[in-house]
Structures are given as C-alpha cells and as structure tokens.
Amino acid sequence: MKINKDKKFPTDFLWGVAYSAHQVEGNNNNNDWWAWEMKGKTKEQSGTACDSWNRYKEDHQLAYDLGCNAFRFSLEWSRIEPREGEFSQEALEHYQQVLLDLKSRRMRRVVTLWHWTLPLWLVEKYGGWYRKETVRLFARYCEKVIDYLGEEIDLLIVFNEPRLILNRGYLLGQFPPGKKNPWHFFQARNNLVKAYLKCFDLIKKKRPEILVGITQFCNDFDFVGSGKILKLFVEQIESFYNWYFFDQIKNWQDFVGINYYNGYEISLFPPFVRNRAQNDVRSDMRWGFSPEGIYELVMDAWKKYQKPVYIFENGAADEKDEIREVYIRGHLNWLAKAVENGAKLKGYFYWSLLDNFEWLEGYWPKFGLVAVDRQTFKRQPRSSYYKYQEIIKKNRL
C-alpha cells in the first residue's frame, strides 16, 4: 500500500519506545535467564547489558528528545524479591525513581510486571509456572509492586508474550526451564491465566485507575490455496498463537496489547510455512517485512474484544539502518488505515529504544533506534531515530 503522508493519528495517541529489564539493566544475576546463560544456552551472556540500571535517565532523555509521550519498561522480579518473602527496599526505591523521572518528563508510564524472567530461588524450589505455587507467589509480588509503586503507574502489562515463552520453554526446550513436556505446558498456561486474574482483581481493588492487560506476540497467517480444511486449520493456528490468552481474560482486561514483527504464509505443500516478505525486504534476522499483517491483527482484535488496542512492540534488527525507516512507516501506514476504519488504536511503541540483549541470540541483532557501544555504553542515535522523531512531531506519516 502506498504511503499516505497526510494520514494523521488521534490527538491523544501514545508514541513510545520500549525495552525490558533483563535486556538492558545489566547484572541481573539472580534469575533463571542468567542461569540459562551460564549453562551456555545463549550465544552470549547478558553481563552488564546496556547498563540502564545506572543510565536510565539518559535513556529517558533520549525518549523525551524523540518526542515520546510514553515509555514502556519492565520490573525485574528477582531484584524486588531477591529471596523468598524478602522484598528489597533499595530495588523498590530505584524503580520509584525511574517512574518519577519519567513523570518529570511528562511521559505516560507503561510498566511490564513480568517480561520472561523468574527469580532463581523460585525456580530452584518450585520449578516455575507449571507449579501452582507460582500463582500465589506472583500475586504476592504484584501486590507489593502496587502497594509501593502503583501511584506512579499509568498502564500495567501483567505478562509480556506468555504464549511465546511457554512454547519455547515448555514444548521446544529452547528457553528456561528447557522442557519438552506438553502436560507441563498446559499446566503453566492455566497457571498464567489464574495468576493474571488474581492480579487484575487486586490491582482494581487497590488502584482502579490503572489500566491493566497483557501484550501478546501475534502473527498474521495467510493460507495459500483453498479448501475448508486448510482454512479451518489456519483459524485454529491463529486461535492458539494469537487469541487464547485474550479469550481467557476478555472480561478482565482494559486493553489488548499486540507485539507484531512479521506474517506467515501457510500451504498444504512444501514449504508448508513461509515467512512473508514484501518486495523481499528482510531484517538482519531474516524476518520478512509484511506490514499489512498489523492491520489485520488490529482489526481482528478490535472486532473480537471491543477494547482499546496498543502496539507495544514493532521493530526490525537492522545494524546498517537501511530498512528501519521503511519498516516503521510501512506499519504506521497500515495502522492509520485501521484507525480510519474504526479501530480504537491508542498507541505505538517501537522496539527497541536501544540495541540490547536479544535472549538466545545475544547482542548481534540491532533493534535499536539508538546504538550502544558495548565497551563504553555510549548511546548514539541512528538516522532512523530522527525519522521516527519527525513522525511523532507531526503526528502523521
């Protein structure tokens, strides 16, 4: 679709950037991902990451200069509760200062409560999400966060991409806890839903003004060919990959959060699954550029749930900064169309503000609008940073 530079976004639209604690803070050495890295399960160890634990004000200033009116980050459970039942006043005060600094820059605070990492003590004693004890422990952690930080939180994402981490942690064995156990997968999935519902209730009792929901890694699936069986198969895939968690919490969510990177084609003939790529544009990770998929997902989410929709992640690994502007504009063009067609789209957050630790892949994928020197931690905005800045300033493409 041709880029329409006259398309404007709503005046109250949230323009933001995002990152997560383990990927940027550095030295998060008390969680299951750090232990996973120490076992040699990742290409690199996270180490000091981007040193954002100490440099968060610098990151906030970069977002402020970009023109952002919102900033998404996550809390690290293992810092807040380093030992079972012992909560760190130092960590809570640190995150309070992070929130207050964002407030001073007039940015909405979008906080992720759980972005994949579990305290090491929990994993060693209880095992993880497949154990029912984790539901109780997570709810207790949530309550502590709300009691201490709730006044400074505008929007709370309870879970980031629960389906993805369960698939890779409990079916494929690629993420901690490294299981290939369907029964544990279903137990963990049920426990995540239970934990979310407990958290939603306690948040609304204590801080009803906080908007609460989850964000899910979603894919747009196209089927190549025809036939009712194939169509039904694709619908089941979409239900499993995209909508299961939203369906379970549909009456207990204030918004629908979508993380979108690319779409897929599904066929009855080899290759059965193919990464879609418009004009064969691909990121450094070989993810295809398929911006039309974000439109389909937003429209589907709006029709299914009638809740405000946010894009909490959308970005490309692009070290040379050759496709990032095209990537951003292409997706925003389709998002503007979704707004025109009635979807209540409330915000867009580029992933990521910084080049950061990309889990199994280590540091080689460069998602950042801002490059980070691995030795000095110097932040250097890329050209695409300024292109995104222009879009935000004009509130249009």
N, C-alpha and C positions, 0 to 999 in steps of 0.2 A: 504494500500500500504506500502510495506517495506521501511523503512527509508534508503535513499541512501546518505551516508555521503560524497560522492565525488561530489555531486551537488553543483556548485558554482553559485553565483549571479553576476550580472553585476558589473563592477568596479565602476560605478557611482551610485550604488544602495544606497538609503537613508535608514539608520537604525535609528529608532527613538522610542520615548515613547511619551505619550500624557496625558493631563488632561485638565479640564475646570475650568474657574474662580470660579463659584459658588460652585463647588465641593471641591475646595482646598484653596481658598484665605482666607475665613473667614470673618464674619461680613458684608456680602453683604445684608444689611438690607433695601435696597431701591428698591427691585424688587418684581415681582409677586410671585416668588417661596418662598421668605422669608414670604410673607403674607400668602401663602398657608400653610406653616409650622406652622405659628402662629394660624391657624384655626384648627390645629390638623389633617391635611390631610396626614401627613407623620409619620412614626414610630418614628422618632427622628427629632429634629431641627438641622440645619446645624451649627449654632453657630460659633465658631472660626475655624471650619473645620480643615485643616492641617496647618493653619497659614502661607500659602505660600505667602500671600501679603508681609509678612516680611521676609520669609525664602526662597525666590525664588532662591537666589544664591546657597544655599545649595542643592536645587533640581537640579539646572543646573549642579552642580559639580557631583552629583550622576549620571546624564545622561552622562556627559563627561567621568567619570571613567568607565561607562558601555561600552564606545566606540561609542556612538551615534554621528552621523554627522548631525542629525536633531532633532528638538524638536517642538512638537505641543502644543499650549496652546490657550486659548480664552481670548478675551477682555470682560469686563463687561460694557455693555452699561449704566447701571444705575450709575456707578461710573464716567464715562466720561461725561454723561449728567444728572446730579442729579436732575435738574429741567428743564422744557421745555425751550429749546433755550439757556440754560446756560451751557457752557462747562467748565469742571474742568481742569484748567492748572495743578494742582497737580496730578490728575489721568493720564493725558496725559504724563507728565514728568516721572511718575512712570513706565508706560508701555514702554516708550522710554528707560529707564534704563534697563528694563527686556530684551528688544531686543538687546541693546548694549552689555549686559553681555553675551548673547548667541553668539553674533558675536565674542566677545573676545575669546570664547571657540571653534570657528570655526564650529559652528553648523548652519545649514540652519534654518531660522525662518519660521515656518508654523503657521499662525495665523488664528484662527476662529473668524469671526466677530460676529456671533450670535450662542450661544450654549444654547438655550432654554429660557433664562430669559429676561423679558421686564421690563423697568423702571416702578415703581409704578405709577408715575404721568401719564404715557401714558395709562395704563390700567384703572385708575380711571376716566380719562377724555374721552378717546376714545374707550376703550373696548378691543383692541388687534388686531390681524391680520385679523379678519373678517371685520374690518373697513378700508376704502380706505385711511384714513388719515395716517395710519401706514406706508403705502408705502412711502409717502413723508417724513415722519419723519425718517424712517430707511435710506433712501437715503441721507438725510442731515447728519445723524450720520456717515454713511460710508464716505462721503466726508470729514468730519472733521478728521476722522482717517487717511485717505490717505494723506491729506494735512500735518498733523503733524507727522505721523509715517511711511508713505509709503516708504520713502527712506530705511528703515530698515526691510521691509517685503519682503521675497522671494516668498512665496506662500500663497495665501489668500483663505480660505474656507469661502464663504459668509454665508452659512447655514449648520448647523450640523443636520442631520436626520430630515428634515422637515416633511416627511410623518408620522414618528412615533409620533412626538409631536402633530401633527394635529389629528391623530386618537384618541390619548388618551386624548387630551384636548378638542376636539370638537364633538367626537362621543361617547366616553366611559365615559367622565366626570371625569377621574382619575387625570389628570394634569390641572393646570390652563389654561384657565379660568373656567374649570369644566362644560363645556357644553355637552349636548347630542342633538345636533342640526345639521342635515345633511346640511341644507342650509348655516349655518354659516361655516361649514366645507368647502364647495365648495367655498364660498367667500374668506375664509382665504387662501385656496390653490391657488386660482387665484392671490390673492394679493402677496403671496410669490413669485410667478413667476414674476409678474410685478416688484417687488422690486429688485429681482435678476438682471433682465435685465437692470434696471436703474443703478444699482451698477456696473455691468460689463462695461457698456458704459463709466461711469465717471472714473472708475479705468483705463481703457485703454487709455483714453484721458490724464490723469494726470501721470500715471505710467505704460506705456505699457509693461515694463519688468516684472511686477508682474504676476505670473501665477494665474489664477482665476478659481474657480469652486465651487462645493458643495461636501459634502460627505453624503452618504445615508445608513441607516440601511437596509441591504439586507439579505434576507433569500433564501436558496436553497430549492425548493419544489420538492419532488418526488411523483408521483402518484402510488398507489398500485392498480393493476388491469389493465383493458384495456377498450378501448372504446373511440370513438371520442369525446363524450360529456364530459367525465372526463378530457381528455387531453386538450380540449378547455377551460374547467373551470380552470384548473391549469395554463394555459397560461394567462388567464385573471387575476388570482390572482398575478402571477409574474409581470404582467404589472402594476397593481395597487400598489403592495408593493415595487417593486424594481425600475421600469424604468420610471414611469410617469414624475417625475421632470427632469430626464436626457433627456427624449424625448422633453420636452418643451424648453430646453436650449441647444440642441445638437449643434447648430451653434454658441453658445456663451459660450463655456467652453474650458479651456486649458487642462483639465484632468477630469478623472472620479474617484471620491473618494468612496471607499466601506468600510463600517463597518460591519464585519461579526463575528458572535458568534456561530450560530448553524443552522441546517437544519430541515425540517419537512417532514413527510410522510402524504399524503392526500388520503383518501379512501372514497368510497361510503357507507361503513359500519362502525359501531362504533368500536373503537373510530375514528371519522372522521378525526381528526388531531392528529398526534403523533410526539413528539419531537424525532428526530433520535439520537441514541447514539451508537457509535461503541464500541463493547465489553462492553456495558452498563456503559461506563465511563461518569460520570456526574459531573458538578461543584456543589458547595455548594447551588447554586440557582436552581439546578436540570436541568440546561441546558445541553443537550447532546453533546458529543464530536463527531462531524461529519465533519472532516477536508476536505473530498472530495468536500464538497459544495463550498468551497472557490475557488477551481479550476474551477468549472462550472461557477461561477459568474464572475471571471476574464476573462475567455474565451468569455463568452457571452458579457460582457462589451466591450472588445476589438473588437470583430466582429461587434457589433452594432454601435459603435461610432468612432472607429479608433483613439482614444485619449489615451495618457498615463494613466495607471491605478495605483492608490495608495491604499494600505490597511491602512486606517487611524485609525482603531480600530480593535483589535482582542485580546481577553483575557478571563480569567476564574476567577470566585470567588472561591478561594481555600485557606482557612485560614491555613490549615496544610501544604500547599505547596507540596501536594502529586502528583498532576496531571499536574501542570503548565508546567513543562519541556516537558512532553509528548504532551501537548496541543500545545505549541509553535513549537516544532519540527514537529509534525504532520501536522500542517497548512503550515509551511515553505516548507515541503517536496512536498506538492501539488502545492505550489506557484512556486517552482523551476521547476516543470513539466510544468506549464503554460508558463514560460519563454522559456523552451526548445521547446515548441510547438508554439512559435511565438508571444505570448502576450507581449506587451511593458509595463511590470510591473516595476515601478520606485521606489517603496519604501514600507516599512513595519513599522508600528508604533504599539508597544504593548500598550494595555490599561489595566492597567494604571501604570505609574511610582510609584504612591503612593496608599495605601489604602485611599479611600476618601468617601465623602458623596454621597451615591448612591440613590439620589432622594427619591422616596416613601419609599424605604427600609431602609433609614438611613445609619448607619455605619457598620451594621453587615456583609454585603458582602465584602470580602477582595480580591480585584482585583490586588493589588499592587505587583510589584516586590520588593517593599520596604514597610515594615510595619511601621506604625506610632503610637506611644504611644499617646493615647487620652488625657493624662494629661500633659505630658511634651513636646509633639510633636517631640520627638526624632525619627529620621529615622534609621531603621535597615534593611539593605538588606537581603532578603531571599536567600536560596540556589539557587532558580531559577534565581535570578539576575545574579549570576555568570555563570550559564549555558547559559543564553542569551548573556552574555559578551563573552563567548567562541565562539559562533556562529558568532557574529559581528566581532570579531578579525580575524577569519579565512575566513569570507565572504562565508561560506558554512556550511552545516549541520555536 
